[in-house]
Amino acid sequence: MQLIPALDIIDGCVVRLSQGDYEKKTVYSENPADVALQFKRAGVKRLHLVDLDGAREGKPVHAELFGEIKKQTGCVIEAGGGIRSLEDFERYFQCGLNVEEDFIMIGSLPFKDPEAFYEIQKKYLRNILLTVDVWERNVKISGWKVDTNILISDYLEKMVHMGISNILVTQIKRDGMLTGPDTDLYKEISAKFPSLKTIVSGGVSTLDEAPMLNSIAGVDGFIVGRAFYENKITLEGIRGYCS
């Protein structure tokens, strides 16, 4: 099971938001590439890069920065923020991400523009990391502001039928709160959709929680964000986990 550090980017800086609120922003570093290289040296193989400016503006803003991080670290990248079209999706590859190994995150697009999502799915199915944000079990979109009134189980059933195999599921109420992951949610997903590879997001506060997540079939990795930036999880701990 992979440990995947998150670098959320606003104005070229690494930040963290509490429960997705842009007004609750903490800046941790003004040099994302340096932070990424620290993770690489600690043995990390995959990075979670979020273009929060892109998510807000509805188009990729930091694709070139993400390409530079890819070049400097060689890590597998999962990148996203502001994907609204096939052209947006392909921009990440034009800026240096590798179509053979990297992932582009898609969240709201299947709801807002199903035709654009289908166009991407036809051409780049292997590269899609479907991000599913839930409050309890209800799917939310548009930066967690809009409730779709759709249960995650119903949504994932549709996506599995379309061939989606990689998902990242965020329990919003735990994101950035350091209260531990919603293990019941991931057990439910594993039981109902055994073909899915799931990345856990929201609430991870200590590496002591990793064995519990690792015991859930289908969980392929977990995101480490605020817990690292606030020294709950250290580089030494990451190095020990990744070694």
C-alpha positions as CSV (number, residue, x, y, z in Angstrom):
1,M,0.0,0.0,0.0
2,Q,1.5,3.3,-1.1
3,L,2.0,6.4,1.0
4,I,1.2,9.3,-1.2
5,P,2.1,12.8,0.0
6,A,-0.2,15.6,-1.1
7,L,1.0,19.0,-2.4
8,D,-1.9,21.4,-2.8
9,I,-0.9,24.5,-4.7
10,I,-2.2,28.0,-4.6
11,D,-0.2,30.9,-6.1
12,G,2.8,28.5,-6.6
13,C,2.9,27.7,-2.9
14,V,2.2,24.5,-1.0
15,V,-0.9,25.0,1.2
16,R,-3.5,23.1,3.1
17,L,-7.2,23.9,3.3
18,S,-9.5,22.8,6.1
19,Q,-12.5,21.0,4.7
20,G,-11.9,22.6,1.3
21,D,-12.4,26.1,2.5
22,Y,-10.2,28.6,0.6
23,E,-10.6,31.0,3.5
24,K,-9.0,28.5,5.8
25,K,-5.6,28.4,4.1
26,T,-2.3,27.7,5.6
27,V,0.9,28.2,3.6
28,Y,3.6,25.6,4.3
29,S,6.2,26.2,1.6
30,E,6.9,28.6,-1.3
31,N,8.9,26.0,-3.2
32,P,6.8,22.9,-4.1
33,A,9.7,21.3,-6.1
34,D,11.9,21.3,-3.0
35,V,9.1,19.7,-0.9
36,A,8.6,17.1,-3.6
37,L,12.3,16.3,-3.6
38,Q,12.2,15.8,0.2
39,F,9.5,13.2,-0.3
40,K,11.5,11.5,-3.1
41,R,14.6,11.2,-1.0
42,A,12.5,9.7,1.8
43,G,11.5,6.9,-0.6
44,V,8.1,8.1,-1.9
45,K,7.2,6.7,-5.3
46,R,4.0,8.6,-5.9
47,L,2.9,12.2,-5.4
48,H,-0.6,13.8,-5.2
49,L,-0.5,17.2,-6.8
50,V,-3.6,19.5,-6.7
51,D,-4.0,22.7,-8.6
52,L,-6.3,24.6,-6.3
53,D,-6.1,27.7,-8.5
54,G,-7.1,25.5,-11.5
55,A,-10.0,24.1,-9.5
56,R,-11.2,27.6,-8.8
57,E,-10.7,29.0,-12.3
58,G,-11.9,25.9,-14.2
59,K,-8.7,25.3,-16.2
60,P,-5.2,24.0,-15.4
61,V,-3.0,26.7,-14.0
62,H,0.0,24.9,-12.7
63,A,0.5,22.1,-15.3
64,E,4.0,23.3,-16.1
65,L,4.9,23.3,-12.4
66,F,3.6,19.8,-12.1
67,G,5.6,18.8,-15.2
68,E,8.8,20.2,-13.6
69,I,8.1,18.2,-10.4
70,K,7.7,15.1,-12.5
71,K,11.1,15.9,-14.2
72,Q,12.9,16.5,-10.9
73,T,11.5,13.6,-8.9
74,G,10.7,10.9,-11.4
75,C,7.8,9.9,-9.1
76,V,4.5,8.7,-10.4
77,I,2.2,11.7,-10.4
78,E,-1.5,12.0,-9.9
79,A,-2.4,15.5,-10.8
80,G,-5.6,17.5,-11.1
81,G,-7.6,20.7,-10.7
82,G,-9.7,22.4,-13.3
83,I,-10.1,19.6,-15.8
84,R,-13.1,20.6,-18.0
85,S,-12.2,19.0,-21.4
86,L,-10.0,16.6,-23.3
87,E,-7.7,19.5,-24.0
88,D,-7.3,20.2,-20.3
89,F,-6.5,16.6,-19.6
90,E,-3.9,16.4,-22.4
91,R,-2.2,19.6,-21.2
92,Y,-0.6,17.7,-18.3
93,F,1.0,15.3,-20.8
94,Q,2.2,18.2,-22.9
95,C,3.8,19.7,-19.9
96,G,5.8,16.6,-18.9
97,L,3.6,14.0,-17.3
98,N,4.0,10.5,-18.7
99,V,1.0,8.9,-20.4
100,E,2.5,5.5,-19.6
101,E,2.4,5.8,-15.8
102,D,0.8,9.0,-14.5
103,F,-2.8,9.8,-13.6
104,I,-5.0,12.8,-14.1
105,M,-7.7,13.4,-11.5
106,I,-11.3,13.9,-12.6
107,G,-14.0,14.9,-10.1
108,S,-16.9,17.0,-11.2
109,L,-16.7,16.5,-14.9
110,P,-18.9,13.4,-15.2
111,F,-21.7,15.5,-13.6
112,K,-21.1,18.8,-15.4
113,D,-20.2,17.6,-18.9
114,P,-20.7,13.8,-19.4
115,E,-19.8,14.1,-23.1
116,A,-16.4,15.6,-22.3
117,F,-15.8,12.9,-19.7
118,Y,-16.8,10.2,-22.1
119,E,-14.4,11.6,-24.7
120,I,-11.5,11.4,-22.2
121,Q,-12.6,8.0,-21.0
122,K,-12.5,6.6,-24.6
123,K,-8.9,7.9,-25.1
124,Y,-7.3,7.8,-21.7
125,L,-9.2,5.3,-19.5
126,R,-5.9,4.0,-18.0
127,N,-4.9,7.5,-16.9
128,I,-8.1,8.5,-15.1
129,L,-8.0,8.7,-11.4
130,L,-11.7,9.3,-10.5
131,T,-11.9,11.5,-7.4
132,V,-15.1,11.0,-5.4
133,D,-15.8,13.5,-2.6
134,V,-18.4,12.5,0.0
135,W,-20.1,13.9,3.0
136,E,-21.1,10.8,4.9
137,R,-22.1,8.7,1.8
138,N,-23.5,11.5,-0.5
139,V,-21.3,12.6,-3.4
140,K,-20.5,16.3,-3.6
141,I,-18.9,18.2,-6.5
142,S,-17.6,21.7,-7.4
143,G,-15.1,22.0,-4.5
144,W,-17.5,20.2,-2.1
145,K,-20.1,23.0,-2.5
146,V,-22.8,21.1,-4.5
147,D,-24.6,18.0,-3.2
148,T,-25.5,15.7,-6.0
149,N,-28.0,13.8,-3.9
150,I,-26.4,10.6,-5.2
151,L,-25.0,7.9,-3.0
152,I,-21.4,6.9,-3.6
153,S,-22.5,3.2,-4.1
154,D,-24.8,4.2,-7.0
155,Y,-22.2,6.5,-8.6
156,L,-19.4,3.9,-8.4
157,E,-21.6,1.2,-9.9
158,K,-22.1,3.4,-12.9
159,M,-18.4,4.2,-13.2
160,V,-17.3,0.6,-12.8
161,H,-19.6,-0.3,-15.7
162,M,-17.7,2.4,-17.8
163,G,-14.4,0.7,-17.0
164,I,-13.1,2.9,-14.3
165,S,-10.7,1.0,-12.1
166,N,-8.8,3.7,-10.1
167,I,-10.5,6.0,-7.6
168,L,-9.6,8.4,-4.8
169,V,-12.3,8.8,-2.2
170,T,-12.3,11.7,0.2
171,Q,-14.4,11.8,3.3
172,I,-14.9,15.5,3.5
173,K,-15.9,15.7,7.1
174,R,-12.5,14.3,8.0
175,D,-10.3,16.1,5.5
176,G,-7.6,18.2,7.2
177,M,-9.1,17.4,10.6
178,L,-6.6,14.7,11.7
179,T,-9.4,12.5,13.1
180,G,-8.5,9.3,11.4
181,P,-9.9,7.8,8.1
182,D,-13.4,6.6,7.6
183,T,-12.5,2.9,7.5
184,D,-16.2,1.8,7.4
185,L,-16.6,3.7,4.1
186,Y,-13.6,2.0,2.5
187,K,-14.7,-1.4,3.7
188,E,-18.1,-0.8,2.1
189,I,-16.4,0.1,-1.2
190,S,-14.1,-2.9,-1.1
191,A,-17.0,-5.3,-0.4
192,K,-19.2,-4.0,-3.2
193,F,-16.6,-3.1,-5.8
194,P,-13.7,-5.6,-5.5
195,S,-12.3,-4.6,-8.9
196,L,-11.5,-1.0,-7.8
197,K,-8.2,0.2,-6.6
198,T,-8.9,2.9,-4.0
199,I,-6.8,5.7,-2.6
200,V,-7.9,6.8,0.9
201,S,-8.1,10.6,1.5
202,G,-9.3,12.5,4.5
203,G,-8.3,12.2,8.2
204,V,-5.0,10.2,8.2
205,S,-3.2,11.5,11.2
206,T,-0.5,8.9,12.0
207,L,1.3,6.1,10.3
208,D,-0.2,3.8,13.0
209,E,-3.4,3.9,11.0
210,A,-1.7,2.3,7.9
211,P,-2.0,-1.4,9.0
212,M,-5.7,-1.0,9.5
213,L,-6.1,0.5,6.0
214,N,-3.8,-2.1,4.5
215,S,-6.1,-4.8,5.8
216,I,-8.9,-3.5,3.6
217,A,-8.9,-5.3,0.3
218,G,-8.7,-2.9,-2.6
219,V,-7.1,-0.1,-0.8
220,D,-4.1,0.8,-2.9
221,G,-2.7,3.8,-1.0
222,F,-3.4,6.7,1.3
223,I,-2.9,10.4,1.1
224,V,-0.7,12.2,3.7
225,G,-1.3,15.9,3.9
226,R,-1.8,18.1,6.9
227,A,-0.5,15.4,9.2
228,F,2.9,15.8,7.6
229,Y,2.9,19.6,7.3
230,E,2.0,19.9,11.0
231,N,4.7,17.3,12.1
232,K,2.3,14.5,13.1
233,I,4.0,12.4,10.5
234,T,7.8,13.0,9.9
235,L,10.1,12.5,7.0
236,E,11.8,9.9,9.1
237,G,8.5,8.1,9.6
238,I,7.8,8.3,5.8
239,R,11.3,6.9,5.1
240,G,10.7,4.0,7.5
241,Y,7.4,3.2,6.0
242,C,8.7,3.4,2.4
243,S,11.9,1.4,3.0
